[in-house]
Amino acid sequence: MNDMEPASRLEQRFNDLTDYLVSARWATADAIYDSTLLTRTLTCPVCGHSGGRDRYRTHESECQFGGGRLQRYECPDCDFVFGPMKMLDLGASQLAAEYGVLYDRYSESDSTAEERRAFESCSPEAGGLYLNWGCGIWASTISSLRAEGWDVWGYEPIARSESPFVAGSRGELSARFDAIFSNNLIEHLQDPVADFAAMREHLKPGGLMTHATACYDLAIENTRFHLSFFLGRSVQELANRSGFEIVDRVRDGAYLAVTFRARV
């Protein structure tokens, strides 16, 4: 290779190699899962319904980020749609590595408006303490709300943030909050019941929590990073199993959100 090769050409070579490795990895995974899923017992992460693949309605799509075939499963007992299993089976460090590869070349859109709307759904009051869970690094929500006098913090375990107001691990969250809010977060959860219970630990008794996502419908299926779709009865089932009650639902065009209250 010429030492004087332009940086742009080197970057393109790197991107091409990354694309090849990602697609090869997931093509291999698809071949393996095609066989193992024939006899595997699948368990709904929300209600615990268990059975073979034939016990679920399947939904298929293709990953826009080179992740191959995506097969998801609709629970007959609670309507929750989960999968693909090749992503749900990843450990925390493996999943973080997948996001690392993604975020090297892809940035989320600015969701400040939607995050602020979710924040407002939590009925904020002066003197309250608020947390943007899974805040990412692409929106100005925290800085703009803090500039207005709101005591708002963030938690972002995947995308590295330089903000002093954003925690990178749950161990850094020493306070309990009046409310938690998010936008386009909960569709990424591998274990929604456990994750909601974890959020509850960081809420004051009776605290509110609003999560906005298009994935209260079966929407935006063409990415392997969307693991959870909260259709039909699954939202209520999730609330019941994680210590919450539902206090509000909003469906306003493309904006969908549910507000929960922690049971005392």
N, C-alpha and C positions, 0 to 999 in steps of 0.2 A: 504493500500500500504506500502511495506517495505521502511523505510527511507533510507536504504542502497541500494535501487535499482539502478543499474548502470545508469549513465546519458544517455548512448546510448539507453537504453531501454525506458527511459522516453521520450527521443526525438522521438523515433519511435511511442510511444503511442500518443504523441502530433500530429505527422504527420498523423497518421491514423485518429485521431479525426478531424483534419482539412480537410482531404480528404472527410470524411463522411459529414461534415457540408456543404462544398462547393457543393458536388454533390446533397445533399438534397435540398439546396437552389435553385439550378438551375433546378432541376426536378420539384419543385413546380412552379417556374416561367414559365417553358415550358407548364405545364398544364393550367396555367392562360392564357398565350399568345395564345395557341391553340384555345381558344374560342374567345378572344377579337380581334384577327387579322382577323377573318372572316368578321367583319363589320367595321373595322377601316380604316380611310382614311390615306394613307401614302403619305408623301411629300418628294420629292428628296431634300437633303440638298444643292445640287449645283445649280440646275436650277429652283427648285420650282414646278416641275411637281407634280400634286396631283391626287390621285385616289385610288380605292380599290386595294387589293392585286392582283386581277385578271388583273390589268392594267400593271403589272410588270412581267418580267421573273424572276423566283426564282432560287436561288442556295442554295443547302443544304450540310452541312457537320457536323462533330461532334468535339467538343472542346477537345483538348488533355490535357487541364488543369482542367477537371472535370466540365466544363461549360455547358454540355448538348448539345442539338440540336442547330445548328446555321442555321438560314434561312436569306438569304440576297436577295436584290431586285435590279434588273437592270433597270435603268430608260430608257424608250423608247425614250425620247427626247434628252438626253445628254450622255447616256451609262454609267453613274456613277453607281457603285454598292455599296449599303450601307446596314448596319445591322450588327448583329441582333438587332432588336428593343429593346429587353430586356436590351441591353447594352447602346444603344443610349438614352434610357429613363432615365438613371441614372443621378443624379446630380453630381456636381464636387466632393463633399466630398465622395459620395458613390463610384464613379469611382476611386478616390485616394485610398480608402480602399481596393478595389478589387486588385489594383496594389500592395498595401502593403502586402496582403496575398500571392500574386504571388512571390514577390521579397524576401520574407522570405525564400524561398526554391529554387528559380530559378535565375540564372544570365544570362544576355544577353552575346552573344559572343563578342569578341573583334573586333570592326569594324573600327579600326584606319585607315586601308588602304583605305576603302571606304569613310570615312569622309574626309581624306586628299584629295582624288580625287575630292570630292564635293567642298572642299575649293578651290582647284586649278581651278575648273570650273568658279569660281567667278572672275578670272583675278586679283588676289591680287597684290597690289603695296606697296612698302615700305612706311611706314607712315600711312597706312590705318588702320581702326578699324573694326574687324570682330567678328561675333557672331555665335557660334555653338548652334542652337536652339534644345532643347531636347537632350542635350549631354550625358545624362546618367552618369554612374560612372564606366563603364567597359572598356573604351578606353583611350588611352594615347594621343589622338589627341591634346588637348589643351596644355598639358605640353610639348609635343615634338615640336609643332609649336612655342610656346613661347621661347623655348630653341634656336630656329633658328632665333629669332628676330622678329617674327610676333606678333602683338598686338591682340591676339585672346582671347575671353572670352566665357563663356558658360552660358546657361540658362537651368535649370533642375528643374521643379516644383514637380516631383513625387519622384524620387530616391534621398535620402539625400546625398549631396556631402560635403566633408570637405575642398574642394579646395577654397582658397580665390578668385579665378578667375571665380567661378561659382555662378550665382545668382539663388536663389530659388523661387523668385517671380518677376513678371513683374515690380513691384514697385521699384525694385533695379536696373532696367535698365534705367539709367538716360541719357545715351548717345544715339546718333543716329549713326548707323553703315554704313560702305561702302558696306558691304555685309553680308548676313545671309546664313548659309549652314546647312544641316542636312543629316543624313542617317537613314533609317528605323524609321522615325517619322510620316510622314503625313498619313500613314495608320491608325494611332491611333486617328485621329482628329474626334470629334463628329460633329463639324460644320466647315467644311473646309473654306467656304467663310469668316466667321467671324474671323477664326484663321489667314487666309492669310491677311486679312485687319489689324489685330492686328500686324502681323509681319511688314507690310508696315509702320506702325506708328514708328517703330524703325529703319527704313532705311532712309538714306539721299536721297534727290530727285534723281531719276535715279539710285538708288542702285540696285545691283544684288542679286539674291537669287537662290541657287541651292538645290533641294531636290532629293535625291537618295532613291529609294525604289523598291523592286520587285513588289510592288502592283500597278504599272502601267499596270500590267496584273492581271488576276484573279488567284493569287498565294498565297500560305501560308494561306489557308482558315481555317485551323484546329485550330484556336484560337479565342476565343471570344473577344480578345483585338484588333483585326484588324477590324476596323469599316468602312473603306473607301478604295475603289479600283477605281483608276482613269483610266478607260478604255476609248478608242475612243475619242469622242468629249468632254468629261468631263474636260480634262485638259485646253482646250481653253476656255470653259465656265467658269471654275473656275478663270482663269486669267482675263477674261472680267469683272466678277462680283466683283473682289477684288482689282482692280486697277493696274493690271500687264499686261505686254506683254511677250510672249514667245520668247526667243532669241536663244535657243539651246535645242536639244534633243539628248540624247546619249543612244544607245542600244548596249552594248558590252558584249556579253555573259550574265552572271547573273547580270551584273551591268547596271541598268537603272536609268537615271537621266534627269531632266528637269531644265533648267535655265530660270528664269524670271527676267524682269527689271521693277522696279516701274515706272509707268507712272507719268510724271511731271504734 
